[in-house]
Amino acid sequence: MTLEFPRVVERIANKIAPGRAPSFNEAQVIKALEIISSYGTVGRIRLSKELELGEGTIRTLLRHASKEEIVDCSRHGIGLSERGKRLFSDLRSKISEGIEIPDSPLTVGPFNVAVLVKDVAREVRTGVEQRDTALKAGASGATTLVFSRSKLVMPTSKEDVFKGISSLHNMLVSKLDPEENDVIIIGCGENRRLAEQGAIMAALKLLNQQGIRRSEEHTSELQSPH
């Protein structure tokens, strides 16, 4: 996956004209596209209710998405364009849908949502970066887990963090199906929306970091003498 989808989502969430910045973030853009994709065609009112955003905010989001040519708006409703379908499929191959998981010693909120991020273990340092990104998105925190040697581990802990809660480990592995070097981020929040929002924003940041690193490596290879 290139940086295309993260950049498109970032542009949609930013202002495209002088004035106030949009009152939605990249995670809400992705959730909007997920809802549109699941319905095929959806109306603004339903989208507003499911995203818990005002209709004015939805109009702005859709206007920005239309400018990027990833949605088609008609009297029948809103659907993904062919470009939107391709980019959303591309994103879904890197970030899974969120799954709700129970409270545990690994979580810090009444609602907890886990997402899988493919092949980004190299971008994870301590997990604090993902927590901070989730907090900025309105979540209560986030826990980062790396899938290594057939089990989930915390980046900086040598202890078995699933001791006594092996059922949670089994749930995450069976539902998200991680492979070597995949990462699972658990977003925690006062409600499901905020928990998922935190997890998605942290996942997006990891993908952006991966894209930047690969771009720099590619540039370095081109510049190195053969």
BAFI-3210 file (N, C-alpha, C; in Angstrom, 3 decimals, decimal comma, padded with zeros to 6 digits):
// residues 226
n [1|2|3|4|5|6|7|8|9|10|11|12|13|14|15|16|17|18|19|20|21|22|23|24|25|26|27|28|29|30|31|32|33|34|35|36|37|38|39|40|41|42|43|44|45|46|47|48|49|50|51|52|53|54|55|56|57|58|59|60|61|62|63|64|65|66|67|68|69|70|71|72|73|74|75|76|77|78|79|80|81|82|83|84|85|86|87|88|89|90|91|92|93|94|95|96|97|98|99|100|101|102|103|104|105|106|107|108|109|110|111|112|113|114|115|116|117|118|119|120|121|122|123|124|125|126|127|128|129|130|131|132|133|134|135|136|137|138|139|140|141|142|143|144|145|146|147|148|149|150|151|152|153|154|155|156|157|158|159|160|161|162|163|164|165|166|167|168|169|170|171|172|173|174|175|176|177|178|179|180|181|182|183|184|185|186|187|188|189|190|191|192|193|194|195|196|197|198|199|200|201|202|203|204|205|206|207|208|209|210|211|212|213|214|215|216|217|218|219|220|221|222|223|224|225|226]
n.u [000,843|000,580|001,255|-001,077|-003,889|-003,881|-003,062|-005,113|-007,282|-006,351|-006,357|-009,116|-009,964|-008,891|-009,090|-010,323|-010,525|-010,253|-011,034|-012,836|-011,451|-012,453|-014,844|-014,226|-012,292|-009,602|-010,176|-012,948|-013,621|-012,811|-014,555|-016,961|-016,710|-016,625|-019,217|-020,726|-019,782|-020,745|-023,514|-023,838|-025,436|-026,261|-028,167|-027,853|-028,907|-029,005|-026,268|-025,355|-026,534|-025,334|-022,638|-022,709|-022,530|-023,276|-025,630|-024,696|-021,932|-021,618|-022,309|-020,118|-018,008|-018,709|-018,581|-015,830|-014,927|-016,054|-014,638|-012,231|-012,936|-013,934|-016,415|-019,777|-022,449|-025,932|-029,482|-030,385|-028,824|-025,700|-022,795|-019,825|-017,367|-015,773|-013,059|-013,057|-013,900|-011,722|-009,606|-010,591|-010,701|-007,999|-007,120|-008,499|-007,133|-004,961|-005,713|-007,825|-011,403|-012,839|-013,007|-014,989|-013,834|-013,620|-013,275|-010,039|-006,843|-005,250|-006,567|-008,064|-010,488|-014,133|-015,123|-013,707|-011,879|-010,403|-008,044|-006,479|-003,303|-001,506|001,731|003,441|005,173|007,776|007,627|006,856|007,754|007,789|005,126|003,998|003,705|001,489|-000,466|-000,509|-001,379|-003,942|-005,093|-005,154|-007,135|-009,403|-009,785|-009,448|-007,070|-004,566|-003,498|-000,710|000,114|002,342|002,582|004,536|006,524|004,382|002,757|001,126|002,718|003,857|005,540|007,787|007,959|009,058|007,622|004,854|002,133|-000,395|-000,911|-003,122|-005,196|-005,601|-007,705|-008,403|-006,210|-006,550|-009,000|-008,364|-006,468|-007,938|-010,069|-008,900|-006,765|-003,796|-000,519|003,042|004,848|002,652|000,498|-001,553|-003,807|-005,374|-007,900|-009,178|-012,047|-014,643|-016,905|-017,941|-017,464|-015,440|-013,384|-012,858|-012,176|-009,772|-008,117|-008,053|-006,904|-004,346|-003,481|-003,452|-001,389|000,823|000,872|001,418|003,982|005,321|005,067|006,506|009,066|009,668|009,653|011,827|013,869|013,760|014,485|017,087|018,283|018,191|019,926|022,328|025,594|026,106]
n.v [-001,200|002,196|005,619|006,771|006,449|007,190|009,855|010,946|010,706|012,366|014,828|015,158|015,512|017,926|021,541|022,920|025,388|028,903|029,639|028,079|025,034|021,675|019,928|017,237|014,191|012,141|009,481|009,499|010,069|007,678|005,929|006,883|006,180|003,445|002,915|003,811|001,997|-000,410|-000,177|000,311|002,269|005,225|007,499|011,001|011,603|009,139|008,582|010,710|010,094|007,606|008,243|010,086|012,812|016,204|017,271|019,364|019,099|016,612|017,255|018,881|017,025|015,216|016,918|017,468|014,844|014,343|016,122|014,828|012,794|010,300|009,605|009,296|011,406|011,479|011,880|009,516|008,883|008,457|006,982|004,914|005,902|004,429|004,832|005,386|002,911|001,325|002,523|002,295|-000,466|-000,962|000,294|-001,288|-003,640|-003,154|-002,052|-003,460|-003,930|-002,635|-004,491|-005,124|-005,556|-007,165|-005,583|-005,510|-006,123|-004,885|-002,759|000,569|001,795|001,959|001,070|-000,801|-001,166|-003,106|-003,019|-004,435|-003,918|-004,237|-005,597|-003,615|-003,638|-002,796|-000,081|000,457|001,634|002,123|002,032|004,151|006,247|005,539|005,525|008,251|009,406|008,327|009,489|012,187|011,997|011,808|009,500|007,356|006,186|003,851|000,569|-001,117|-003,945|-006,394|-008,909|-011,592|-014,370|-016,179|-015,215|-012,613|-009,715|-007,122|-004,160|-003,293|-005,016|-007,894|-009,637|-011,953|-010,571|-011,469|-013,203|-014,971|-013,920|-015,335|-015,944|-013,571|-013,117|-015,294|-014,597|-012,208|-013,170|-015,119|-013,654|-011,491|-012,533|-012,270|-012,000|-012,678|-009,821|-008,150|-005,690|-005,072|-002,708|-001,558|000,526|002,628|003,951|006,304|005,670|003,453|004,671|006,641|005,000|003,376|005,358|006,328|004,076|003,759|006,193|005,945|003,697|004,681|006,546|004,880|003,639|005,850|006,498|004,208|004,440|006,821|006,055|003,958|005,373|007,075|005,169|004,138|006,386|006,709|004,386|004,866|006,974|005,965|004,851|002,429]
n.w [000,000|-000,853|000,103|-000,631|000,210|003,051|002,688|001,142|002,917|004,925|003,596|003,198|005,804|006,424|006,109|003,067|002,134|002,987|006,393|009,124|010,409|009,538|011,630|012,143|012,147|010,705|011,364|011,587|008,980|007,746|009,051|008,058|005,354|005,659|006,585|004,378|002,460|003,550|003,321|000,642|-000,740|000,918|002,936|003,890|006,420|007,818|007,808|009,336|011,834|012,453|012,573|014,536|014,091|013,246|010,690|009,117|009,412|008,224|005,589|004,939|005,184|003,121|000,939|000,855|000,429|-002,052|-003,603|-003,654|-005,223|-004,302|-003,449|-004,684|-005,014|-005,188|-005,990|-005,051|-002,935|-001,129|-002,397|-002,762|-005,113|-008,019|-007,716|-005,003|-003,966|-004,673|-003,242|-000,632|-000,340|-000,494|001,843|003,726|003,486|004,988|007,469|009,796|010,342|013,364|016,413|019,250|022,547|025,813|029,118|030,684|032,341|030,455|029,421|029,614|029,683|029,761|027,350|024,718|021,792|019,298|016,637|013,765|012,346|009,458|009,141|010,379|012,495|012,667|012,881|015,430|018,602|021,674|022,214|023,468|021,730|020,156|022,127|022,842|020,442|020,294|022,559|021,788|019,931|021,397|022,816|025,768|026,038|024,742|023,885|022,656|020,785|019,569|017,098|017,406|016,775|016,928|018,983|020,909|022,050|024,297|023,237|024,834|026,958|028,678|030,041|030,349|029,293|029,092|031,085|033,018|031,595|029,258|027,633|026,397|024,756|023,032|021,876|020,469|018,636|017,233|016,137|014,763|013,399|013,238|011,656|011,505|012,567|012,397|013,934|016,746|017,856|020,687|021,305|023,854|025,501|026,610|025,288|022,591|020,109|020,568|021,503|019,257|017,447|018,526|018,231|015,429|014,571|015,687|014,291|011,657|011,867|012,219|009,688|008,083|009,010|008,172|005,381|004,899|005,776|003,960|001,585|001,989|002,158|-000,419|-001,917|-000,963|-001,934|-004,691|-004,865|-004,024|-005,039|-007,623]
ca.u [000,000|001,309|000,734|-002,202|-005,115|-003,718|-002,987|-006,458|-008,077|-005,839|-006,849|-010,554|-010,151|-008,352|-009,906|-009,951|-010,726|-010,080|-012,127|-012,671|-011,107|-013,592|-014,999|-014,123|-010,908|-009,375|-010,867|-014,366|-013,706|-012,745|-015,808|-018,001|-016,537|-016,996|-020,686|-021,194|-019,461|-021,588|-024,879|-023,862|-025,909|-026,794|-028,597|-027,106|-029,462|-028,504|-024,825|-025,237|-026,875|-024,372|-021,358|-022,958|-022,076|-024,358|-025,825|-023,804|-020,599|-021,678|-022,253|-018,729|-017,226|-019,040|-018,060|-014,395|-014,748|-016,399|-013,508|-011,198|-013,533|-014,062|-017,842|-020,742|-023,679|-027,055|-030,757|-030,606|-027,992|-024,248|-022,109|-018,411|-017,014|-014,845|-011,790|-013,281|-013,919|-010,349|-008,815|-011,091|-010,226|-006,566|-007,005|-008,980|-006,098|-003,932|-006,336|-009,064|-012,530|-012,652|-013,812|-015,108|-013,306|-013,986|-012,299|-008,968|-005,721|-004,602|-007,414|-008,239|-011,773|-015,297|-015,282|-012,400|-011,985|-009,109|-007,877|-005,234|-002,565|-000,639|003,160|004,006|005,881|009,034|007,356|006,502|008,878|007,387|003,669|003,567|003,320|000,112|-001,328|-000,638|-002,214|-005,319|-005,556|-005,463|-008,371|-010,526|-009,844|-008,880|-005,741|-004,440|-002,499|-000,127|000,605|003,016|002,509|005,897|006,728|003,070|002,015|001,057|003,581|003,990|006,825|008,915|007,821|009,467|006,670|003,658|001,084|-001,683|-001,001|-004,410|-006,232|-005,295|-008,900|-008,349|-005,216|-007,165|-010,031|-007,711|-005,832|-008,937|-010,920|-008,137|-005,887|-002,520|000,646|004,312|005,087|001,422|000,293|-002,929|-003,963|-006,633|-008,290|-010,074|-012,756|-015,882|-017,906|-017,315|-017,028|-014,154|-012,387|-012,505|-011,527|-008,391|-007,379|-007,859|-005,936|-003,023|-003,145|-003,115|-000,072|001,811|000,946|002,109|005,393|005,845|005,168|007,604|010,332|009,919|009,971|013,201|014,761|013,773|015,288|018,469|018,772|018,364|021,054|023,565|026,315|026,011]
ca.v [000,000|003,443|006,631|007,447|006,532|008,072|011,259|011,350|010,864|013,559|016,011|015,292|015,979|019,280|022,534|023,089|026,802|029,713|029,522|027,104|023,659|020,767|019,377|015,778|013,779|011,086|008,257|009,658|009,923|006,243|005,325|007,269|005,353|002,079|002,874|003,906|000,726|-001,493|000,009|000,455|003,650|005,644|008,889|011,872|011,536|007,901|008,760|011,632|009,380|006,543|008,870|011,014|014,131|017,021|017,201|020,339|018,484|015,552|017,912|019,297|015,806|014,692|017,863|017,211|013,516|014,482|016,812|013,793|011,834|008,957|009,322|009,819|011,851|011,663|011,927|008,186|008,746|008,552|005,712|005,043|005,883|003,326|005,172|005,223|001,474|000,800|003,028|001,736|-001,857|-000,862|000,579|-002,426|-004,683|-002,775|-001,833|-004,242|-003,341|-002,731|-005,461|-004,740|-006,570|-006,873|-004,961|-006,394|-005,307|-004,199|-001,673|001,637|002,453|001,068|000,505|-001,124|-001,639|-003,513|-003,092|-005,044|-003,135|-005,226|-005,473|-002,323|-003,813|-002,038|001,324|000,570|001,776|001,729|002,020|005,438|007,092|005,181|005,990|009,708|009,700|007,983|010,510|013,400|011,737|011,763|008,223|007,367|005,596|002,766|-000,459|-001,629|-005,319|-006,863|-010,357|-012,081|-015,786|-016,815|-014,708|-011,168|-009,212|-005,668|-003,793|-003,110|-005,897|-009,288|-010,441|-012,430|-009,622|-012,155|-014,160|-014,884|-013,459|-016,011|-015,942|-012,347|-013,397|-016,208|-013,844|-011,293|-013,938|-015,814|-012,708|-010,574|-013,383|-011,603|-012,725|-012,134|-008,387|-007,364|-004,978|-004,852|-001,554|-001,531|001,861|002,609|005,215|006,402|004,984|002,693|005,574|007,236|003,926|003,005|006,516|006,344|002,961|004,020|007,282|005,392|002,810|005,535|007,145|003,838|003,481|007,024|006,334|003,159|004,989|007,788|005,318|003,246|006,383|007,512|004,062|004,069|007,516|006,411|003,360|005,494|007,893|005,255|004,401|000,982]
ca.w [000,000|-000,903|001,014|-001,264|000,994|004,206|002,258|000,731|004,147|005,609|002,869|003,459|007,184|006,551|005,412|001,666|001,827|004,204|007,355|010,205|010,045|009,730|012,981|012,099|011,925|009,720|011,786|011,257|007,518|007,460|009,520|007,097|004,155|006,054|006,621|002,985|001,814|004,071|002,814|-000,811|-000,884|002,212|002,996|004,805|007,780|008,438|008,013|010,458|013,072|012,757|012,905|015,636|013,651|012,737|009,246|008,491|009,386|007,206|004,276|004,718|004,956|001,795|-000,056|000,761|-000,173|-003,479|-004,234|-003,857|-006,161|-003,733|-003,248|-005,650|-004,350|-006,111|-005,269|-004,470|-001,745|-001,267|-002,592|-003,090|-006,525|-008,320|-007,051|-003,575|-003,666|-004,771|-002,135|000,623|-000,320|-000,207|003,268|004,507|003,452|005,951|008,783|009,890|011,070|014,808|017,171|020,655|023,448|027,207|030,024|031,154|032,839|029,334|028,942|030,602|029,503|029,796|026,014|024,161|020,416|018,761|015,188|013,287|011,350|008,826|008,828|010,796|013,766|012,614|013,203|016,854|019,529|023,035|022,335|024,021|020,603|019,798|023,224|022,743|019,270|020,669|023,504|021,010|019,173|022,320|023,533|027,123|025,947|023,774|024,154|021,412|020,868|018,355|016,939|017,168|017,116|017,171|020,141|021,063|023,121|024,387|022,641|025,749|028,121|028,517|030,805|029,654|029,700|029,025|032,182|033,690|030,652|027,994|026,788|025,596|023,717|022,059|021,161|019,539|017,564|016,408|015,406|013,912|012,583|012,942|011,164|012,004|012,368|012,454|015,200|017,189|018,732|021,429|021,732|025,015|025,598|027,370|024,472|021,511|019,046|020,925|021,582|017,884|016,856|019,005|017,627|013,996|014,409|015,985|013,176|010,517|012,082|011,930|008,239|007,560|009,341|007,295|004,038|004,864|005,872|002,710|000,574|002,249|001,796|-001,881|-002,382|-000,619|-002,869|-005,988|-004,798|-003,702|-006,245|-007,895]
c.u [000,877|000,740|-000,560|-003,408|-004,945|-003,676|-004,359|-007,326|-007,655|-006,342|-008,339|-010,791|-009,597|-009,219|-009,396|-010,180|-010,489|-011,292|-011,818|-012,293|-012,317|-013,628|-015,097|-012,670|-010,827|-010,113|-012,349|-014,603|-013,723|-014,028|-016,945|-017,919|-016,909|-018,517|-021,254|-020,965|-020,402|-023,021|-024,948|-024,257|-026,579|-027,185|-027,815|-027,601|-028,964|-027,008|-024,566|-025,488|-025,810|-023,005|-021,460|-022,346|-023,278|-024,447|-024,962|-022,394|-020,541|-021,604|-020,820|-017,848|-017,455|-018,535|-016,559|-014,120|-015,066|-015,264|-012,370|-011,694|-013,604|-015,509|-018,645|-022,008|-024,766|-028,341|-031,080|-029,794|-026,516|-023,667|-020,636|-018,239|-016,098|-013,491|-011,920|-013,272|-012,510|-009,509|-009,274|-010,671|-008,746|-006,343|-007,390|-007,971|-004,988|-004,474|-007,664|-010,210|-012,271|-013,537|-013,836|-014,619|-013,635|-012,897|-011,260|-007,872|-005,000|-005,375|-007,672|-009,581|-012,922|-015,594|-013,902|-012,569|-010,590|-009,131|-006,527|-004,613|-001,483|000,809|003,781|004,802|007,160|008,832|007,066|007,759|008,465|005,886|003,121|003,067|001,868|-000,865|-001,580|-001,515|-003,680|-005,901|-005,948|-006,776|-009,590|-010,686|-009,243|-007,461|-005,715|-003,329|-002,027|000,465|001,201|002,908|003,887|006,018|005,442|002,355|002,072|001,890|003,522|005,394|007,997|008,872|008,257|008,525|005,522|002,485|-000,302|-001,816|-002,307|-005,544|-005,964|-006,499|-008,930|-007,352|-005,842|-008,239|-009,414|-007,115|-006,871|-009,760|-010,153|-007,092|-004,557|-001,460|001,900|004,474|003,820|001,305|-001,200|-002,941|-005,347|-006,881|-009,304|-010,763|-014,018|-017,065|-017,195|-016,742|-015,646|-013,044|-011,903|-011,749|-010,052|-007,549|-007,078|-006,837|-004,510|-002,554|-002,717|-001,723|001,035|001,983|001,665|003,608|006,043|006,052|006,320|008,948|010,659|010,284|011,411|014,201|014,894|014,636|016,770|019,077|019,037|019,613|022,378|024,247|026,227|027,374]
c.v [001,248|004,394|007,242|007,569|007,389|009,550|011,782|011,618|012,118|014,831|016,236|015,898|017,384|020,266|022,723|024,534|027,598|029,586|028,485|025,739|022,760|020,192|017,851|015,419|012,615|009,793|008,327|009,606|008,449|005,551|005,657|006,394|003,897|001,923|002,907|002,587|-000,386|-001,400|-000,013|001,869|004,041|007,119|009,694|011,741|010,279|008,014|009,663|010,924|008,362|007,101|009,777|012,386|014,890|016,968|018,208|019,793|017,385|016,153|018,342|018,089|015,274|015,618|017,642|015,871|013,544|015,154|015,828|012,664|010,407|008,628|009,920|010,182|012,082|011,719|010,581|007,982|008,862|007,149|005,956|005,038|004,682|003,578|004,985|003,763|000,897|001,246|002,456|000,277|-001,912|-000,626|-000,629|-003,578|-004,393|-002,543|-002,574|-003,399|-003,512|-003,810|-005,019|-005,885|-006,190|-006,124|-005,991|-005,515|-004,535|-002,980|-000,645|002,358|001,470|000,428|000,336|-001,743|-001,913|-003,508|-003,724|-004,126|-004,037|-004,741|-004,123|-002,430|-002,977|-000,578|001,544|000,677|001,271|001,546|003,324|006,354|006,815|005,646|007,492|010,121|009,430|009,028|011,799|013,250|011,620|010,460|008,367|006,815|004,517|001,825|-001,022|-003,009|-005,720|-008,378|-010,862|-013,519|-016,417|-016,358|-013,185|-010,728|-007,692|-005,295|-003,767|-004,046|-007,318|-010,221|-010,902|-011,567|-010,261|-013,225|-013,945|-014,398|-014,063|-016,023|-014,699|-012,515|-014,247|-015,487|-012,944|-012,048|-014,581|-014,832|-011,820|-011,291|-012,703|-012,564|-012,041|-010,665|-007,542|-006,731|-004,896|-003,667|-001,623|-000,095|001,760|003,964|005,147|005,814|004,289|003,614|006,156|006,188|003,540|004,128|006,566|005,266|003,235|005,133|006,799|004,478|003,611|006,141|006,133|003,636|004,652|006,925|005,305|003,701|005,962|007,061|004,621|004,196|006,856|006,430|003,952|005,180|007,277|005,386|003,951|006,376|007,195|004,783|002,900|000,463]
c.w [000,000|000,135|000,497|-000,352|002,241|003,822|001,837|001,951|004,902|004,918|003,131|004,839|007,418|005,781|003,988|001,210|003,102|005,122|008,408|009,670|010,291|011,141|012,928|011,802|010,937|010,071|011,444|009,750|007,144|007,888|008,575|005,851|004,441|006,058|005,204|002,260|002,255|003,534|001,286|-001,181|000,422|002,146|004,023|006,245|008,502|008,744|009,212|011,786|013,445|013,140|014,129|015,340|013,103|011,218|008,501|008,358|008,329|005,802|003,933|004,398|003,538|000,682|-000,255|000,080|-001,670|-004,238|-004,523|-004,771|-005,604|-003,348|-004,399|-004,889|-005,397|-005,300|-004,622|-003,181|-002,072|-001,412|-002,858|-004,605|-006,776|-007,678|-005,547|-003,158|-003,683|-003,582|-000,801|000,769|000,031|001,280|004,113|004,503|004,458|007,361|008,811|010,435|012,563|015,421|018,634|021,531|024,891|027,967|030,437|031,744|031,734|028,863|030,040|030,457|029,573|028,436|025,386|022,774|019,869|017,237|014,878|012,247|010,774|008,702|009,206|012,099|013,815|013,025|014,686|017,709|020,916|023,182|022,884|022,902|020,187|020,867|023,098|021,564|019,585|021,613|022,777|020,244|020,077|023,075|024,927|027,136|024,882|024,205|022,823|021,654|019,527|018,288|016,516|017,652|017,640|018,431|020,179|022,259|023,137|023,906|023,608|026,955|027,797|029,269|029,914|030,113|029,649|030,111|032,939|032,797|029,264|027,054|025,896|024,449|022,619|021,238|020,091|018,349|016,648|015,572|014,430|013,054|012,232|012,417|011,707|011,585|012,214|013,838|015,490|018,135|019,368|021,869|022,867|025,133|026,422|026,600|023,311|020,434|019,338|021,008|020,182|017,192|017,247|018,357|016,154|013,773|014,684|014,856|011,950|010,658|011,807|010,427|007,584|007,808|008,420|005,877|003,896|004,893|004,560|001,585|000,729|001,866|000,281|-002,470|-002,135|-001,577|-004,240|-006,020|-004,552|-004,974|-006,398|-008,370]
res [m|t|l|e|f|p|r|v|v|e|r|i|a|n|k|i|a|p|g|r|a|p|s|f|n|e|a|q|v|i|k|a|l|e|i|i|s|s|y|g|t|v|g|r|i|r|l|s|k|e|l|e|l|g|e|g|t|i|r|t|l|l|r|h|a|s|k|e|e|i|v|d|c|s|r|h|g|i|g|l|s|e|r|g|k|r|l|f|s|d|l|r|s|k|i|s|e|g|i|e|i|p|d|s|p|l|t|v|g|p|f|n|v|a|v|l|v|k|d|v|a|r|e|v|r|t|g|v|e|q|r|d|t|a|l|k|a|g|a|s|g|a|t|t|l|v|f|s|r|s|k|l|v|m|p|t|s|k|e|d|v|f|k|g|i|s|s|l|h|n|m|l|v|s|k|l|d|p|e|e|n|d|v|i|i|i|g|c|g|e|n|r|r|l|a|e|q|g|a|i|m|a|a|l|k|l|l|n|q|q|g|i|r|r|s|e|e|h|t|s|e|l|q|s|p|h]
***
